[in-house]
């Protein structure tokens, strides 16, 4: 009952052209970052943290994360077809991903 009253601080960060809502101890999959497993990365593009909205970024805010692993996403199939033209193309793609665990959120 009381754990619902405690509000956890969260942030919205931008990396790899996408935005993620993160809290401490969250695990997220982002597009590949150049860091080995076990290293710490700092995400500086913070759009929102603890009620402060950036214009476009919150000055002095950052999110620290630990790289858990480098992995690949599920395979997606791209299929193109034009009817009655005997035109068919089938391709597959797996995105390279980095799994991050959020360790700290620092507001300005």
PyMOL commands that set and color helices and strands:
alter all, ss='L'
color gray80, all
select helices_A, chain A and resi 2-4
alter helices_A, ss='H'
color red, helices_A
select strands_A, chain A and resi 10-15+18-23+27-31+40-43+46-49+52-53+62-72+76-82+87-93+96-106
alter strands_A, ss='S'
color yellow, strands_A
deselect
rebuild
show_as cartoon
